[in-house]
Amino acid sequence: MEEVKEDQNIEFKRVWRDEYMKILCGFANTDGGTLYLGMSDEGIPVGLENTERLLEDLPNKIRNRLGIIPLVKREVADGKEIIRIEIPPSDDPIFCDGKFYIRSGSTTQEVKGNELIKVILKKQSTSWDTLVSDAEIDEVDKETVDLFKELAKDRLAISEKDNAKKILENLELTKDRKLTNAAILLFGKNPQRYFLNSTSRVGRFKASTEIIDTVEIKGNLFKQVEEMVSAIKKYINVRFEIKEIVREDIWDYPIPAVREACINALIHRDYLDMAEIQIKVYDDKIWFWNPGKLPEGITVDMLKRDHFSKPRNRLIAAVFYHAGLIERWGTGTKRMVELFKERGLPEPEFEEFGNGFSVVFYKDIYNEEYLRNLGLNERQIKAVLYVKEKGKITNKEYQKVNECSKATATRDIMDLVDRGLLIVSGTGKRNLHYILNQKRTKNDANEPKKEPKNR
């Protein structure tokens, strides 16, 4: 027998005990595995005395207790008889005495509560929003259905005569005349009657602990999108520009990106988690957070480039797609990045934060007024604006832009680096340059002002 060690798929035991059923249950609920009897914890054969009886009893015990048929085989290792019990992975959830176990590393763990629901849903390749509730069709808000019909007319063959019952059936949102969880959230008159946590909160913050105003948002998801965006607009600035005789509103942040972030939070949130969606609007940034980390197989680094789509709530995502509010191909986060680049704003930041996912939008703080308030001299202000336009600056370029000596340029640049406005980039003297610190926020301006250098 080749040398093996205990891991997620292998366990050693000297003798059989019925309590080891939970180990086999864990194997079945994870990736399958093998339990060796007649082995020490270190994987050394110690032998068994009752192999004949075990070969006869174990298959029946395992089948009766777990409902699965194992492979039970006698082997010889180092001249000693051992028994190998192989358990294949099960497509269905397997319980042992009413409890659910999985394997994690070389341990067997009991799973319960919401985590159990998640594991079972994953095993059955379905999502929470497809589960059927006790609610019936009269819980549906007709105005929201009419709104959906208008939004979806370009992507779905919908007739004005189609009633709510037919539309929800076509969208797979009903089963046996009962509404799915998705149907309640999307079209319900009062989803919070069924799911207390299906709310959102938008707050205006001056600092992390200084709250100026809060808006609690309830209702179905279509209504929540509009109220979330309206609340954010209330807390940010807008100016207008005349372009080709047409007035255009210019908000602090691209509103299509704001809407995308709100929709993503609603679609991808984990509705089994009791936390609500939180949006915090500061002077210089907006922080979006929803419970539920990224789906398995998708990383934060993938979000700024083309990547596959793997919605946590399949039916909710499909309805928003048909309504023309999202695309199916995982382009939402990439589009956010593009919208900010088009406006010359810092790229959004994506991060798994706590038990959820966050997006941060930064406002353009690199303007003359802000830089002057920091106490920068005119050369430094000109240089920062140059970097904002060109993307980077070298020491030579600094000298040329400001018509100054190398010593002055070096002193000014090092001051900008010390203040956290510029970041050193590149290696070696030839490739050394400086770029904007996109993570700097206006909160840094609360530091004591430094005296301008060499005005």
C-alpha positions as CSV (number, residue, x, y, z in Angstrom):
1,M,0.0,0.0,0.0
2,E,1.4,3.4,-1.0
3,E,2.0,5.9,1.8
4,V,-1.0,8.2,2.3
5,K,-1.9,10.8,4.8
6,E,-5.2,12.0,6.2
7,D,-6.9,14.8,4.3
8,Q,-10.3,15.9,3.1
9,N,-10.8,12.6,1.3
10,I,-8.9,10.1,3.6
11,E,-9.4,9.1,7.2
12,F,-7.7,6.4,9.3
13,K,-9.3,4.5,12.2
14,R,-8.0,1.5,14.2
15,V,-11.4,-0.2,14.6
16,W,-15.0,0.5,13.5
17,R,-17.3,2.6,15.7
18,D,-20.9,3.5,14.6
19,E,-20.0,7.2,15.4
20,Y,-17.8,7.1,12.2
21,M,-21.0,7.2,10.2
22,K,-20.8,11.0,10.3
23,I,-17.3,10.8,8.6
24,L,-18.9,8.8,5.7
25,C,-21.8,11.2,5.6
26,G,-19.2,14.1,5.3
27,F,-17.5,12.3,2.5
28,A,-20.8,11.8,0.6
29,N,-21.7,15.5,1.0
30,T,-18.3,16.8,-0.2
31,D,-16.1,15.1,-2.8
32,G,-16.3,11.5,-1.7
33,G,-13.6,9.8,0.3
34,T,-12.1,6.6,1.8
35,L,-12.1,5.4,5.4
36,Y,-9.4,2.9,6.2
37,L,-10.0,0.6,9.2
38,G,-7.1,-1.2,10.9
39,M,-4.8,1.9,10.5
40,S,-3.2,4.2,13.1
41,D,-3.7,7.9,12.9
42,E,-0.3,8.1,11.2
43,G,-1.4,5.7,8.4
44,I,0.5,2.7,9.8
45,P,-1.3,-0.7,9.3
46,V,-2.2,-2.3,12.7
47,G,-4.6,-4.9,11.4
48,L,-8.2,-6.0,12.2
49,E,-9.4,-9.2,13.9
50,N,-13.0,-9.2,12.7
51,T,-12.8,-8.5,9.0
52,E,-15.2,-11.2,7.9
53,R,-18.0,-9.8,10.2
54,L,-17.3,-6.2,9.1
55,L,-17.4,-7.1,5.4
56,E,-20.9,-8.5,6.0
57,D,-22.3,-5.9,8.5
58,L,-20.9,-2.5,7.2
59,P,-22.6,-2.4,3.7
60,N,-26.0,-2.9,5.3
61,K,-25.4,-0.5,8.2
62,I,-24.2,2.3,5.9
63,R,-27.1,1.7,3.5
64,N,-29.7,1.7,6.3
65,R,-28.3,4.8,8.1
66,L,-27.2,6.9,5.2
67,G,-29.1,5.6,2.2
68,I,-26.0,5.1,0.1
69,I,-24.2,2.0,-1.1
70,P,-20.4,2.0,-0.4
71,L,-17.6,-0.1,-1.7
72,V,-16.3,-2.2,1.3
73,K,-13.2,-4.2,0.5
74,R,-10.6,-6.2,2.5
75,E,-6.9,-5.5,1.7
76,V,-3.5,-6.6,3.1
77,A,-1.0,-3.9,4.0
78,D,2.4,-4.9,5.5
79,G,1.0,-8.4,6.2
80,K,-2.0,-7.0,8.1
81,E,-5.6,-7.2,7.1
82,I,-7.4,-3.8,6.8
83,I,-10.7,-2.7,5.3
84,R,-11.2,0.1,2.8
85,I,-14.6,1.9,2.7
86,E,-15.0,4.0,-0.4
87,I,-17.9,6.6,-0.4
88,P,-18.7,8.3,-3.7
89,P,-19.9,12.0,-3.8
90,S,-23.7,12.2,-3.6
91,D,-25.8,14.4,-5.8
92,D,-28.4,14.5,-3.1
93,P,-27.9,15.8,0.5
94,I,-27.1,13.0,2.9
95,F,-28.0,13.2,6.6
96,C,-26.8,11.1,9.5
97,D,-29.3,10.9,12.4
98,G,-30.9,14.1,11.1
99,K,-27.6,16.0,11.0
100,F,-25.7,17.2,7.9
101,Y,-21.9,16.8,7.8
102,I,-19.2,17.9,5.3
103,R,-15.5,17.4,5.2
104,S,-13.2,20.4,5.7
105,G,-9.5,19.5,5.6
106,S,-9.0,16.4,7.6
107,T,-12.0,17.1,9.9
108,T,-15.7,16.4,9.7
109,Q,-17.9,19.4,10.4
110,E,-21.6,19.7,11.1
111,V,-23.4,22.3,9.1
112,K,-26.7,23.8,10.2
113,G,-28.9,26.9,9.8
114,N,-28.5,29.2,6.8
115,E,-25.2,27.6,6.0
116,L,-26.9,24.3,5.6
117,I,-29.5,25.8,3.2
118,K,-26.6,27.3,1.1
119,V,-24.8,23.9,0.9
120,I,-27.9,22.1,-0.1
121,L,-28.8,24.6,-2.7
122,K,-25.3,24.5,-4.2
123,K,-25.4,20.7,-4.2
124,Q,-28.7,20.8,-6.1
125,S,-27.4,23.4,-8.5
126,T,-30.1,25.9,-7.7
127,S,-30.4,29.2,-6.0
128,W,-32.4,30.6,-3.0
129,D,-34.6,32.8,-5.2
130,T,-36.1,29.7,-6.9
131,L,-37.5,28.3,-3.7
132,V,-41.3,28.4,-3.4
133,S,-43.0,30.5,-0.7
134,D,-46.6,30.4,0.7
135,A,-47.5,33.6,-1.1
136,E,-50.1,33.6,-3.9
137,I,-50.6,35.8,-7.0
138,D,-52.7,38.4,-5.2
139,E,-49.5,39.4,-3.4
140,V,-48.2,40.8,-6.7
141,D,-48.1,44.6,-7.3
142,K,-49.8,45.2,-10.6
143,E,-48.1,48.6,-11.2
144,T,-44.7,46.9,-11.0
145,V,-45.8,44.2,-13.5
146,D,-47.0,47.0,-15.9
147,L,-43.6,48.7,-15.4
148,F,-41.8,45.5,-16.2
149,K,-43.9,45.0,-19.4
150,E,-42.9,48.4,-20.6
151,L,-39.2,47.8,-19.8
152,A,-39.1,44.3,-21.3
153,K,-40.9,44.9,-24.5
154,D,-37.6,45.0,-26.5
155,R,-36.3,41.7,-25.1
156,L,-39.4,39.7,-24.5
157,A,-42.5,39.0,-26.6
158,I,-45.0,40.5,-24.2
159,S,-48.6,41.5,-25.1
160,E,-50.4,44.3,-23.4
161,K,-53.1,41.7,-22.8
162,D,-50.8,39.4,-20.8
163,N,-51.8,39.5,-17.1
164,A,-49.5,39.2,-14.1
165,K,-50.2,35.4,-13.7
166,K,-49.1,34.6,-17.3
167,I,-46.0,36.8,-17.2
168,L,-44.8,35.3,-13.9
169,E,-45.4,31.8,-15.2
170,N,-43.3,32.6,-18.3
171,L,-40.5,33.9,-16.1
172,E,-40.6,30.7,-14.0
173,L,-41.6,32.8,-11.0
174,T,-44.5,30.6,-9.9
175,K,-44.8,26.9,-9.0
176,D,-48.2,25.2,-8.3
177,R,-49.8,28.7,-8.1
178,K,-47.3,29.8,-5.4
179,L,-44.8,32.6,-5.8
180,T,-41.1,31.9,-5.7
181,N,-38.9,34.0,-3.4
182,A,-37.8,35.9,-6.5
183,A,-41.3,36.8,-7.5
184,I,-42.0,38.2,-4.0
185,L,-38.8,40.3,-4.1
186,L,-39.3,41.5,-7.6
187,F,-43.0,42.1,-7.8
188,G,-44.4,41.8,-4.3
189,K,-46.6,44.5,-2.7
190,N,-44.7,44.2,0.6
191,P,-41.7,41.8,0.3
192,Q,-40.6,42.8,3.8
193,R,-43.6,40.9,5.2
194,Y,-41.9,37.7,4.1
195,F,-38.2,38.8,4.2
196,L,-37.6,41.3,6.9
197,N,-34.0,41.8,5.9
198,S,-34.8,42.6,2.2
199,T,-34.2,46.4,2.8
200,S,-31.5,48.9,1.9
201,R,-30.1,51.9,3.7
202,V,-28.5,55.0,2.3
203,G,-26.7,57.3,4.6
204,R,-25.0,60.7,4.4
205,F,-21.7,60.6,6.4
206,K,-19.3,63.4,7.3
207,A,-16.9,60.9,8.8
208,S,-17.1,57.2,9.6
209,T,-18.9,57.9,12.9
210,E,-20.6,61.2,12.0
211,I,-24.0,60.5,10.4
212,I,-25.9,63.5,8.9
213,D,-28.9,61.7,7.4
214,T,-30.3,58.2,6.7
215,V,-32.9,56.9,4.3
216,E,-34.3,53.4,4.9
217,I,-35.6,51.8,1.6
218,K,-38.2,49.1,1.5
219,G,-40.6,47.7,-1.2
220,N,-39.9,45.4,-4.1
221,L,-36.5,45.5,-6.0
222,F,-37.7,47.6,-8.9
223,K,-38.9,50.3,-6.4
224,Q,-35.7,50.0,-4.3
225,V,-33.5,50.6,-7.3
226,E,-35.1,54.0,-8.0
227,E,-35.2,55.0,-4.4
228,M,-31.6,54.1,-3.8
229,V,-30.5,56.2,-6.8
230,S,-32.7,59.1,-5.8
231,A,-31.3,59.0,-2.2
232,I,-27.8,59.1,-3.5
233,K,-28.6,62.0,-5.8
234,K,-29.9,63.9,-2.8
235,Y,-26.4,63.7,-1.2
236,I,-24.1,64.5,-4.2
237,N,-23.6,67.6,-6.3
238,V,-24.6,68.3,-9.9
239,R,-23.6,71.1,-12.3
240,F,-24.7,71.6,-15.9
241,E,-22.8,72.2,-19.1
242,I,-24.1,73.3,-22.5
243,K,-23.0,70.9,-25.2
244,E,-24.2,71.7,-28.7
245,I,-27.1,73.8,-27.4
246,V,-28.2,71.0,-25.1
247,R,-28.0,71.2,-21.3
248,E,-26.2,68.2,-19.7
249,D,-26.2,67.5,-16.0
250,I,-22.8,66.6,-14.7
251,W,-23.0,64.8,-11.4
252,D,-20.1,64.1,-9.0
253,Y,-20.2,60.5,-10.1
254,P,-21.5,58.9,-13.4
255,I,-25.2,58.1,-12.6
256,P,-25.3,55.0,-14.8
257,A,-22.5,53.6,-12.7
258,V,-24.3,54.5,-9.5
259,R,-27.4,52.7,-10.8
260,E,-25.3,49.7,-11.9
261,A,-23.8,49.5,-8.4
262,C,-27.3,49.6,-6.8
263,I,-28.7,46.9,-9.1
264,N,-25.7,44.7,-8.6
265,A,-26.1,44.9,-4.8
266,L,-29.7,43.9,-5.1
267,I,-29.1,41.0,-7.5
268,H,-26.0,39.5,-6.0
269,R,-26.8,39.9,-2.3
270,D,-27.2,36.9,0.0
271,Y,-30.8,37.1,1.1
272,L,-30.2,34.4,3.7
273,D,-27.9,36.9,5.5
274,M,-29.9,39.1,7.9
275,A,-27.7,42.2,7.1
276,E,-29.2,44.8,4.8
277,I,-27.6,46.6,1.9
278,Q,-25.6,49.7,3.0
279,I,-24.6,52.7,1.0
280,K,-22.6,55.4,2.7
281,V,-22.1,58.8,0.9
282,Y,-19.1,60.8,2.1
283,D,-17.8,64.2,0.9
284,D,-15.4,62.4,-1.4
285,K,-16.6,58.9,-2.0
286,I,-19.6,56.5,-2.0
287,W,-19.3,53.1,-0.3
288,F,-21.7,50.3,-1.5
289,W,-21.9,47.1,0.5
290,N,-24.1,44.0,0.2
291,P,-24.0,40.8,2.2
292,G,-22.7,37.9,0.1
293,K,-19.2,37.4,-1.2
294,L,-18.2,36.8,-4.8
295,P,-19.5,33.6,-6.4
296,E,-17.1,30.7,-6.5
297,G,-14.6,31.0,-9.4
298,I,-14.8,34.8,-9.7
299,T,-12.1,36.9,-8.1
300,V,-11.8,40.6,-7.5
301,D,-9.1,40.9,-10.1
302,M,-11.4,39.6,-12.8
303,L,-14.0,42.3,-12.3
304,K,-12.2,45.0,-14.2
305,R,-11.9,42.9,-17.4
306,D,-14.1,40.5,-19.4
307,H,-15.3,37.6,-17.2
308,F,-18.1,35.1,-17.1
309,S,-21.3,35.8,-15.3
310,K,-22.4,33.6,-12.3
311,P,-25.4,35.3,-10.5
312,R,-26.2,34.2,-7.0
313,N,-29.9,34.7,-7.6
314,R,-30.6,33.3,-11.1
315,L,-34.3,34.3,-11.5
316,I,-33.8,37.8,-10.1
317,A,-30.9,38.4,-12.5
318,A,-32.9,37.0,-15.4
319,V,-35.8,39.4,-14.8
320,F,-33.5,42.4,-14.5
321,Y,-31.9,41.3,-17.8
322,H,-35.2,41.1,-19.6
323,A,-36.1,44.5,-18.2
324,G,-32.9,45.9,-19.9
325,L,-31.4,46.9,-16.6
326,I,-28.3,44.6,-16.8
327,E,-26.5,42.5,-19.3
328,R,-25.9,38.8,-19.0
329,W,-22.2,38.6,-19.7
330,G,-20.6,39.9,-16.6
331,T,-20.0,43.4,-18.1
332,G,-21.5,45.5,-15.3
333,T,-18.3,46.0,-13.2
334,K,-16.2,46.5,-16.3
335,R,-18.7,49.2,-17.6
336,M,-18.4,51.0,-14.2
337,V,-14.7,51.2,-14.7
338,E,-15.1,52.5,-18.2
339,L,-17.6,55.2,-17.1
340,F,-15.2,56.5,-14.5
341,K,-12.3,56.5,-16.9
342,E,-14.4,58.5,-19.4
343,R,-14.9,61.2,-16.8
344,G,-11.3,61.2,-15.7
345,L,-12.2,59.9,-12.3
346,P,-10.4,57.3,-10.2
347,E,-11.3,53.7,-11.0
348,P,-13.9,52.1,-8.7
349,E,-12.5,49.7,-6.0
350,F,-13.9,46.3,-5.6
351,E,-13.3,44.2,-2.4
352,E,-14.7,41.3,-0.4
353,F,-15.3,43.0,2.9
354,G,-16.5,41.1,6.0
355,N,-19.2,38.6,4.9
356,G,-20.0,40.6,1.8
357,F,-18.8,42.6,-1.1
358,S,-18.0,46.3,-1.4
359,V,-17.6,48.9,-4.2
360,V,-16.1,52.3,-3.6
361,F,-16.5,55.3,-6.0
362,Y,-14.1,58.2,-5.5
363,K,-14.9,61.7,-6.5
364,D,-12.3,63.8,-8.4
365,I,-10.4,65.6,-5.6
366,Y,-7.5,66.6,-7.8
367,N,-8.6,70.1,-8.6
368,E,-7.0,73.5,-8.0
369,E,-9.1,74.5,-5.1
370,Y,-8.4,71.3,-3.2
371,L,-4.7,71.3,-4.0
372,R,-4.4,74.9,-2.9
373,N,-6.1,74.2,0.4
374,L,-3.4,71.6,1.0
375,G,-0.8,74.3,0.9
376,L,0.9,73.2,-2.4
377,N,2.9,75.8,-4.3
378,E,2.0,76.7,-7.9
379,R,4.7,74.3,-9.4
380,Q,3.2,71.4,-7.5
381,I,-0.4,72.3,-8.4
382,K,0.6,72.5,-12.1
383,A,2.5,69.1,-11.8
384,V,-0.5,67.3,-10.2
385,L,-2.8,68.6,-12.9
386,Y,-0.3,67.5,-15.5
387,V,-0.3,63.9,-14.0
388,K,-4.0,63.9,-13.9
389,E,-4.1,64.6,-17.7
390,K,-1.1,62.6,-18.8
391,G,-1.2,59.8,-16.3
392,K,2.4,60.2,-15.0
393,I,5.3,62.6,-14.6
394,T,9.1,62.2,-14.5
395,N,11.6,64.4,-12.8
396,K,12.7,65.8,-16.2
397,E,9.1,66.5,-17.2
398,Y,8.6,68.3,-13.9
399,Q,11.6,70.5,-14.6
400,K,10.3,71.2,-18.1
401,V,6.7,71.9,-17.1
402,N,7.8,74.3,-14.4
403,E,11.1,75.7,-15.8
404,C,12.9,74.8,-12.6
405,S,16.2,73.1,-11.6
406,K,16.5,69.4,-10.9
407,A,17.0,70.1,-7.2
408,T,13.8,72.1,-7.0
409,A,11.9,69.4,-8.9
410,T,13.2,66.7,-6.6
411,R,12.3,68.6,-3.5
412,D,8.8,69.4,-4.8
413,I,8.2,65.8,-5.9
414,M,9.3,64.3,-2.6
415,D,7.0,66.6,-0.8
416,L,4.1,65.4,-2.9
417,V,5.1,61.8,-2.2
418,D,5.3,62.5,1.5
419,R,1.8,64.1,1.4
420,G,0.4,61.0,-0.2
421,L,-0.6,62.8,-3.4
422,L,1.9,61.0,-5.7
423,I,3.2,57.4,-5.7
424,V,6.6,56.3,-6.9
425,S,6.3,53.9,-9.9
426,G,8.7,52.1,-12.2
427,T,12.2,50.8,-11.4
428,G,15.7,52.1,-12.1
429,K,16.6,55.7,-12.8
430,R,15.4,55.6,-16.5
431,N,11.9,54.2,-15.7
432,L,11.3,56.1,-12.5
433,H,8.1,58.2,-12.6
434,Y,5.2,59.3,-10.4
435,I,1.5,58.7,-10.6
436,L,-1.6,59.9,-8.7
437,N,-2.5,58.2,-5.5
438,Q,-6.1,57.2,-6.4
439,K,-6.8,56.0,-2.9
440,R,-6.3,59.5,-1.3
441,T,-9.5,61.0,-0.1
442,K,-10.5,64.4,1.1
443,N,-10.4,63.1,4.7
444,D,-6.6,63.5,4.3
445,A,-7.1,67.2,4.0
446,N,-8.0,67.3,7.7
447,E,-4.3,67.0,8.4
448,P,-2.7,70.2,9.6
449,K,-1.8,72.3,6.6
450,K,1.8,72.5,5.7
451,E,3.5,75.7,4.8
452,P,3.9,76.2,1.0
453,K,7.4,75.4,0.0
454,N,9.5,77.8,-2.2
455,R,6.6,79.9,-3.5
